[in-house]
């Protein structure tokens, strides 16, 4: 997806206004400089190809939800990207969007569905939701969402941590 100048400005405004992660100073020093969370995902690269669909924000947000589900609940399961793609009334199928849109969608739904549900695997790689209209996705089984929120990790915070470690010789 290629952003228009207006979309890029909207993206920057949404990102700048999102709540930022804040960690106590004593914890900041113990953060690793890198961390792979790939083991927390059921990752099959060929299945994580959005094709001609402008829904990268849904893939990113759903991946974060999968990791959180694994960490918080010990459930290592794929979640459906098709669910938000087909059933979100805030955006047209395969349109660009923001993590705030994902947050609002799931807060309103109160649940996510597994990729393995009927018609819940990704079927919109051609840029259309005609293969999986919302009413055709099986919503049981489902995973309840007690709360969901978006936060950004400010780049300056990361740079400060790296600089702090270097100055202490770590």
TORSEKE-271653 format. One record per residue (C-alpha): residue in three letters; x, y, z; residue number from 1. Coordinates in steps of 0.1 Angstrom, whole numbers. Example, Ala and Ser with C-alpha at 12.3 -4.5 7.8 and 13.67 -1.06 7.14 Angstrom:
BEGIN
   zapa       x       y       z   semar
    ALA     123     -45      78       1
    SER     137     -11      71       2
This chain:
BEGIN
   zapa       x       y       z   semar
    UNK       0       0       0       1
    UNK      13      34      -9       2
    UNK       1      63      14       3
    UNK     -11      95      -1       4
    UNK       4     126      15       5
    UNK     -29     131      34       6
    UNK     -29      95      46       7
    UNK       7      98      57       8
    UNK      -1     130      77       9
    UNK     -31     112      93      10
    UNK      -8      82     102      11
    UNK      17     105     118      12
    UNK     -11     124     137      13
    UNK     -26      91     150      14
    UNK       8      78     160      15
    UNK      18     110     178      16
    UNK     -15     111     197      17
    UNK     -14      74     208      18
    UNK      -5      67     245      19
    UNK      32      60     250      20
    UNK      47      31     269      21
    UNK      64      44     300      22
    UNK      86      22     322      23
    UNK     101      31     355      24
    UNK     138      42     352      25
    UNK     150      12     371      26
    UNK     133     -12     347      27
    UNK     146       6     316      28
    UNK     182      -4     324      29
    UNK     173     -41     324      30
    UNK     156     -41     290      31
    UNK     174     -62     264      32
    UNK     187     -45     233      33
    UNK     169     -71     211      34
    UNK     143     -98     217      35
    UNK     127    -122     193      36
    UNK      91    -131     200      37
    UNK      87    -153     169      38
    UNK      85    -185     190      39
    UNK      53    -170     205      40
    UNK      36    -171     171      41
    UNK      24    -200     149      42
    UNK      44    -187     121      43
    UNK      41    -201      85      44
    UNK      55    -174      63      45
    UNK      35    -183      32      46
    UNK       3    -179      52      47
    UNK      13    -145      65      48
    UNK      13    -129      30      49
    UNK     -13    -101      27      50
    UNK     -11    -102     -11      51
    UNK     -30     -73     -28      52
    UNK     -49     -64       4      53
    UNK     -40     -31      22      54
    UNK     -44     -45      57      55
    UNK      -8     -46      71      56
    UNK     -20     -28     102      57
    UNK     -44     -58     109      58
    UNK     -16     -83     105      59
    UNK       6     -64     128      60
    UNK     -21     -59     155      61
    UNK     -33     -95     152      62
    UNK       3    -107     156      63
    UNK       7     -87     188      64
    UNK     -26    -101     201      65
    UNK     -14    -136     193      66
    UNK      18    -130     213      67
    UNK      -2    -115     242      68
    UNK     -26    -144     242      69
    UNK       4    -168     244      70
    UNK      22    -149     272      71
    UNK      -9    -141     293      72
    UNK     -30    -172     288      73
    UNK      -6    -199     276      74
    UNK     -27    -203     244      75
    UNK      -4    -207     213      76
    UNK     -30    -203     186      77
    UNK     -34    -183     153      78
    UNK     -60    -156     154      79
    UNK     -80    -146     124      80
    UNK     -70    -116     104      81
    UNK    -100    -122      82      82
    UNK    -124    -115     111      83
    UNK    -114     -78     113      84
    UNK    -109     -75      76      85
    UNK    -145     -88      68      86
    UNK    -164     -76      98      87
    UNK    -150     -42     106      88
    UNK    -176     -15      98      89
    UNK    -150      13     104      90
    UNK    -130       4      73      91
    UNK    -137     -12      39      92
    UNK    -122     -46      33      93
    UNK     -85     -43      25      94
    UNK     -83      -6      32      95
    UNK     -55      10      51      96
    UNK     -60      17      87      97
    UNK     -45      22     121      98
    UNK     -39       2     152      99
    UNK     -64      24     169     100
    UNK     -90      10     145     101
    UNK     -80     -25     155     102
    UNK     -82     -16     191     103
    UNK    -117      -1     187     104
    UNK    -129     -31     167     105
    UNK    -118     -57     193     106
    UNK    -129     -36     222     107
    UNK    -164     -35     206     108
    UNK    -165     -72     197     109
    UNK    -151     -84     230     110
    UNK    -136    -115     214     111
    UNK    -112    -128     187     112
    UNK    -116    -160     167     113
    UNK     -91    -187     158     114
    UNK     -77    -188     123     115
    UNK     -90    -225     122     116
    UNK    -126    -215     124     117
    UNK    -147    -219      92     118
    UNK    -138    -191      67     119
    UNK    -115    -174      93     120
    UNK     -83    -182      75     121
    UNK     -70    -153      53     122
    UNK     -90    -153      21     123
    UNK     -86    -116       9     124
    UNK     -52    -118      -7     125
    UNK     -68    -107     -40     126
    UNK     -79     -74     -23     127
    UNK    -115     -83     -19     128
    UNK    -136     -98       9     129
    UNK    -161    -115     -15     130
    UNK    -147    -149      -6     131
    UNK    -154    -144      31     132
    UNK    -183    -120      39     133
    UNK    -186    -113      76     134
    UNK    -217    -135      81     135
    UNK    -198    -166      68     136
    UNK    -171    -165      94     137
    UNK    -177    -190     123     138
    UNK    -174    -171     155     139
    UNK    -172    -201     178     140
    UNK    -150    -211     193     141
    UNK    -138    -177     203     142
    UNK    -114    -161     228     143
    UNK    -128    -134     251     144
    UNK    -110    -101     253     145
    UNK    -112     -86     288     146
    UNK     -93     -54     278     147
    UNK     -73     -41     249     148
    UNK     -54      -9     244     149
    UNK     -28       6     221     150
    UNK       5      21     231     151
    UNK      35      32     212     152
    UNK      71      27     221     153
    UNK      88      61     215     154
    UNK     120      58     195     155
    UNK     138      84     217     156
    UNK     131      61     247     157
    UNK     149      33     229     158
    UNK     178      55     220     159
    UNK     181      68     255     160
    UNK     183      32     269     161
    UNK     210      23     244     162
    UNK     230      54     252     163
    UNK     226      47     289     164
    UNK     239      12     285     165
    UNK     269      23     264     166
    UNK     279      50     289     167
    UNK     278      24     318     168
    UNK     300       0     297     169
    UNK     273     -27     294     170
